[in-house]
Each structure stands twice: as structure tokens, then as C-alpha cells.
Amino acid sequence: MDTKNVVIVGATGAVGKAMIKCLDNLEFPVGNLRLVASERSKGKVVKTSFGEITLETISDEVFESSDIALFSAGGDISREWRDRVVAADCLMIDNSSAFRYEYDVPLVVPEINPDAAREHNGVIANPNCTTAIAAVVLWPLHEAFGLKKVIISTYQATSGAGAKGMQELLDQTRDVLEESEGNPLKVSKCHVEPRAFAHPIAFNIIPHIDKFQKNGYTKEEMKVTWETHKIFGDDSIAVSCTAVRIPTLRAHSESIVIETEKSVSVDEAREVLEDSDGVKVVDNPDDELYPMPLEASGKSGVRVGRIRQNIVFGENGLEFFISGDQLLKGAALNAVQIAKLFV
């Protein structure tokens, strides 16, 4: 197997760190690994399974000596460096939303549309974490039974807003417990100042992720619709989403209702899902086994359970609950899986 020289841009962020681990876990044939971070991190040494690596700042030379660049440094950096990365004949796999909706940039989930990756013009986009986690479960059901309608409600961890989101949850939880003196009747009267979110997140949920659009949906919610259509290559599927931030640290969960073209039973759906790559069926209510974010954290596969016949759509409807680590399948793992298509 030929080795590939890889550079990670945004290597000190949560996704960047996960990318390093995923390269190792997937046994990616790394020739040389370079790690790019901000000016303040320049010169620091990072211990990895590929040896000790000195952090460096972004430059043309980095891409000229690399075959694949994994970007997770935000859309502005991706847009600024795109043309120079492509000119260096280095494949750019971008985790931001900068290029997802450009018609000539493939939006790829390897379990679904690996062939689309081959049609790149130097850039491949990674989907939004919420989309990727749902798509891995929805695709095999679409292939088997045909999806007509998909209705999703998300339960998204604070890490979706980065390290600052997680820290805010921890800080606010501590502050509320101290101010309320552990009295649950006083919790709602406690004052904490929100910074990462529009409202306090401790002991609360917030049905607001990203900016509101003219149609009343948020951009996070519309991403699920737009990206599912592009990944599946089918915009006839009606997809609606409500995205909610919840006070957990890591791993997103989603409640999903589908209406199918063909009739589908719970047993048929379970059989299809058990045979699907990237999916782990965790579905035994009698033993209180079902997907949960705490159990899904740090795991590569998307968990699916609570599989049941939807009482609205009847024999053409299913309802289920999923949990997946948004730093892994929702970001770093999916990016490295894309890169591995070119090995």
C-alpha cells in the first residue's frame, strides 16, 4: 500500500486531535504527518502515534510537500487557502461548510456515495455532523424501502459549539449548584451569563442552533435538508429538522420518523440496519438497551434503537432514535474515511 503525506490544518482543535487518532485507528498509511495550528502554537511539540511532531503555521510549502490536507480550521481559512492547496496538487478534504453547496464540490459520506469523491476538482467537503450521523442510518433504509418523508428532532451536545461550549456547560452547572445551594426550587431563579449560547445551557435546552432563516428554520436545520439531498442524489425526499442544544458534553442524538415508499416492518428494518456499515443496532427495551450519547461518545459507529412502527404512517412508517459521536463520524472519522478512498 502506497503511503500518503498528510497535513492537518487546525490540528490543536477537538476535530484536529480526533483526526490524528483516526489516522492511527484506521491504519492509514501515513508517510509524513504535518500539523498546522495558529501562530501562538507554533513550535510546540505534540506526541502522536506517528512520533513527536512540531506544530507549524500554514504555508504554501506545507501543501507542496503533502498529498492530502485535512482542514478543520473554519470556513474563512478554508476559503483563503483553497486555490493554493489545489494549485499544489494536494487534495483538500474540508470539514467546514465553506464548499458543501458548490455544485462541483462532492459532499461525501463513504458508506453512501464513495464514487462521488472521485469526481473532485481538488476539494471534497465533509457534511455537517448532524447530517452525517443521520445519513448513515437513513441511507440503507432508503435503498431498501425508499424514503418519502423524514422528520428529525436533534439533541445536540455542547461540544458542537467547540471547547467553549463544553466549558460553559461545566461552569454554569457549577455556578447554579453553588447559587441554589442544591435546592431544585431555586435553580430557575439563578443567574448565569450566557456566552457561547443565546441562553443559559445548564439545566436547560435551547431550540436554536445557528442563524434563523426566512422560512423560520435555522441554518443548522436547513443544512440537514440541503446536505441529505446532495449526498443521496435525490431532492424528492421531504426532509424537515428541528435542532436543539441540550446540556450534554459530547455525542449528538436524533429522533427520526420516516415515511417509506414500500411497506416496512420493524424486523425488516432491523435486519437491514444490522447489515449496514457504520451502524450498530442497540435495541432491546426489555433490558433497557437503547442509544444514548454517553455510551456513543468515543465510538465510531452510529447507534440506532427504539425501532418501532410509526403510528401515524402505519405500515409505511418507522420511528427510531440514534446517537453518534459528532467529533468522529460527524467530522474527523468521516474525513479520514474519505482520505482512505485515495489510498
N, C-alpha and C positions, 0 to 999 in steps of 0.2 A: 504494500500500500504506500503510495507516494505521500510524503509529508507536505504540510502546508505551513507557511509562515503566517502567523495570525497577530493582529493588533486589536486590543480592546480599548475603545475610546470611552472614557467615563469609568475607568477601572476601579475607582475607590468608592463608587456608589453601590447601593444594595444590589442592583441588577448586574453591574460590572463584576462585583465579587462573586455573584452566583454564576456568571459566565465562566469564570476561571474554574470553578468547581465542576461545572457541566462539561467543559472540555475534557477534564480528567475522567469524570464518571462515564462519559460516552466513549472513552478511549479514542478521542480524536487524535489523529496523527500529527501532532504539532511539531514542526521543525524548529521554529524560533517564535517565542511569545514575547510581545512587547506590550507594555501597559502605559496608557496615556491618561494623565489626570491634569488638574489645574496647576497653575504656577506655584501655588502655595504648597503643593505636594511634591513638586519636582525634587528629585534626589533621594527621596525616601525609599527604603528597600522593603519589598513585600515578599514574604515567604509563601511559595506556592508548591504544588506537587511537581511543577516543572523547574524547580530551583528558586533561588533568590533572584528577584527581578527588581531593577531600579526604575522607579516611576519617572516618566519624562513628559514633556509638554508636546503638544501637537505640532507636526511639521510635515512638509512635503516628503522629506526623506523617509519618514516612518512608513508612508504608504508605498513609496517606490520600492521598499525592501520587503513588502508584505503581499501575500496573495489574497487574504481575506481580512476585512475590517469589520469588527462588531461594534456598532455605535449605540451608546446609551448615555448620551450627554445632553439630551434635549434637542428640540427641533431647530433652534437657532444655529447651534454648532453643526448639525447635520446639513442644513441648507447652505451654510457658509462654505463647507468643505466638500460638498458633493462633487462638483465638477473637477476638483483637483484629485480627489480619490479615484474617480473614473478615469481621468487622464493618466494616472499612474498605473492603470490596468490592474487595479486592486478591487475586488468585489466588495461592495458596501452592503452590509445587512443592517438595516436601521430599525431601532426599537421605538423611535418617536413617531408621531402622527404626521410628520412633515410631508411624506410622499405617498401615503396609503391610498389616496384617492386620485392620484395621477393615472391616467388610463394605461400608460406604457410601463408602469412600475408594478410588478407582480406582488400580490399580497398573499403570503403563503403560510399554510399550516401543513407540514409534511405528510401527516396522516390523510389529508384530504386532496390537496392539489399540488403534489410534488413536481409534476410536469410543467406547471406554470413558472416555477423557478428557472427553468432552462431558457425561458423567453426574456430574460432580463437584459437591460441595456446598461448594466453596471451597478444597478441598485435593486435590492429586494427589500420590501417592507415587512416588518413584523406586525401582526394585528394587535389591537387593544387587548389588554389582559382579559377583560370580561368576555369579549368576543371569542378569543381563542379557547377559553375554558368551556364555554357553551358549545362551540362548533365541533369540538372533538366528540362530544356526545350526540349532537344533533345529526351529524353527517351520516353515520351508519343507519340511523332511523330514516333519514331522507332517502338513502339508497334502497332500503328495504320496503318502505311503506309510502314514500312521497309526502313531503311536508306541504301543507296548505297554509297553516297559521301557526305562529309561535308567539307566545306571550311569556315574558320573562320579568321576574322581580329579583333584583340582586340584593345581596347582603355583603357589602364590600368593606374589607378591613382598612384600618387607618394607614397601614403601610402603603396603600395605594397612593397616598399623598406624600410618600417618602419618609425619611427618618424623622422629619419634623412632625409628621402626623402621628407616628407612634409615640414620640416623646410627649406630645401634647396630651394624648390619652393617659399616659402614665402620670404626668404632672397633675392634670386635672383630677384624676381619680384620687391621688394622694391629698390634694388640697380640699376636695369636697369631703373626704372622710375625716380630715382634721377639723374642718369648719363645722361639720354637722355632728361631730363627736360620736359618730357611729349611729346616730338616730335617723332611721329611714324617713321619718316625717319631716326632717329638716333639709333633706337632700335637695329638693326642688327650690328651696329658698337660698341656697348657697350661690355665691357669685364667683364665677371664674371668667377670665378674659380669653375669648377665642382668638387664635392667631392663624392656625393652619386651616381652620374650617369656618364656615359662616356663623356657626353657633357652637355652644359647648358640646363636646362629644362624650364626656364621661356621663354614664347613666342616661344616655340619650341616643336617639337615632336621627339622622338628617337626610331627608329625601331630596337631596340636592348635591349633585356631583358635576362639576364643570358648569359652563355658562348656559343660561336658558336661551332657547331658540324661539323664533316667531311662532312656531306651532305649539308651544307650551312644553315641549320635551327639552331636556338638557342635551348638550352636545355629547356627553357620555352615553346617553340613551340612544341617540341617533347613530353614534358610531357602531353600535351593535347591529342596527338595521343595515346601514351602508356596507359595513365590512362583511357581514354574513352573505349578502347578495353577491359581493365581489368574489369572495372565497369560493362560494358554491357555484358561481357562474350562473345564477338563477335569481332574477329580481322579481319573479312572480310570487315568491313566498312572502306572505304578510308577516312582518316581524315587528313586535312592539315591546318596549322595555321600560321599566321603572327602576332607576338606580338609587340605592340607599346606602349611606355610610353608617356602619354600626361600630360599637366600641369593642372591637377585637383587634389584635395586633397584626395577624398575618393569615393569608388564605381567604379567597373570596368564595361565597356560596351563592347559588341561584335556584329559585323555584321556577320551574318551567312547565308550561302547559302547551301541548301541541294538538293540532287537528291534522289528520293524515288523509291522503287520497284513498288509500286502501284500508280496510278494516285491520285492526291490530289488537292482539291480546297482550296481557301482561307477560305471560310466559314467552310469547314470540319475541317481544321486545327485549326481555331479559336475555334470551338466547343470542340475539343479535349483538347486544352490548357486551356480553361475556366474550364474544369472539372478535372484539374490536380493539385495535391498537390504541394505546394511550388511555384506556378506560378500565376502571376497576369497579365492579359491581359490589356494593356494600349494602345489602338489602335483606335484613332479617329482623323485622319489627318485633317478633316474639322474643328475641334475645336482645332487643334494644340496640340493634346494629343498623346504622344509617350514616350518611356522610355528615361530617362536622369539620369546621375549619381547624380546630385544634389537632385533630387526627390527620388532616390533609397537609398541614404545614410541613415543609421539607420533603414532601413526597412528589414524585414525578408524574404519576398518573392522576387523572381526574376521577374522583369518586362519584358514583351515582347510586341512588337508592330511593326509598319511598315510592317505588314504581307502582302506579295504580291506574286503573281505568278512570278517565276523567268523566264525571257525572254530567257534564254539560254536553260534551261531544260524543259520549257513548262509545260505541264500538270503533269509532274513528278518532278517538281521543285518548291521550295519555297525560299523566302528570307525574313529575318526579323532582327530586332535589339533588343538586350536585355541589361538590366542594373541590376546589383546586388551588394550588399554591400559585398566586399571581406573579411571584418572582421567578417561578420555574416555567411551567407550561405557558403562563401568561406573559412571559418575557424571555428570560435567559435561556431556558431549555429549548424553547421553540427556535430561537435564533441559532443556537449551536446545531440543532437538528437540521435546519436549513443549510448551514455551512457544510454539514456532513454529506449532503446530497452531491457535493462537488469533489468529494474525495475518491 
